[in-house]
Amino acid sequence: MNTRRQFLTRTGLAAAGLVYSPLCADQRDRKLETRNPWIYHFKIGEIDAWSISDGFMHFGQGLSLMYPVSERKKMVQALKSHREPIDKIPLYVNVLVIKRDKEVAIFDAGFGGVPNNRKGWLSEAMKKIGIKPEQITVSFLSHCHVDHIEGFVADGKPAFPNAALHITPEEFAFWRAKEPDFSLTKRNPKSIPSMVKMAKRNLEILNPQKVLTKVGSELLGGAVTVEDGFGHTPGHAIYRIKSGAEELLHIVDLAHHHLLMFQNPNWAIGLDNIPKRAVQTRKRVFAQAASERTRCYGFHLPYPGLGVVTGNEKSYQWKPERLEW
Ligand SMILES: [Zn+2]
């Protein structure tokens, strides 16, 4: 028995059902000695696609990060009934790369080369699949949070020097404003100044590559459509990728958890910038994806992030796709 399990048994927490985890304590607490850039190849019609794990982390704040506060007891019940941890929120970081003819596109870029074995794996994975940074022709920045933007910059320069960087005008204007408006967010106010500084610094470096791309725009010969995912940030984009009869909807940050935001789409993470709008957007997109049985991909859903949304407006479920070789 390991130390953590001994501790839990001693304190009776485990027996009281207050600590739940589908992973054994060894897995959750071990320090990663080696980096682990998972790569999963799949197809969207004729398009080659890779889901790359840039890393994995937990939000140690657990359910104190989730709103509304009045619903937290129900959230605990939902997590317990699925044997999910209630003390930490798991967060996967999945980067989508697609190749269509000579065009190679990347959708967000992870944390970048951070000195941490748990994240920043993208560049190693790209080497493994044989795509050099110079070969990326198109890049999409859904929004400017650190786990999405930092990987676009390496050593103070653009990481993908030949790629146009598509960002919605709303997202760009928000972060470039003298004082971006955080009046509606439940985010810890202390975290805001450093986040704004990071986003502004990165956008400055990426400015020569940026293309302000409105919702409804089609890229890669019509294969990618930029759609409205507004709310998590003011210009948060989601993407629909089509090839022949097949389609993939990249829902990016419409859900940070595979159970909570699906079981009740009103349950929201405190990191949303415009909370009401984020919930409205999630409901609209989930309703459409469920009724049209759209194959989806989530930036923060359990790796490799592929699945479908089932259910109806009362309660949805995330059904992960089985891996196929
Ligand atoms: Zn995110």
Residues whose N, C-alpha, C, O or C-beta is under 5 A from the ligand:
A	BS01	ZN	D147 D253
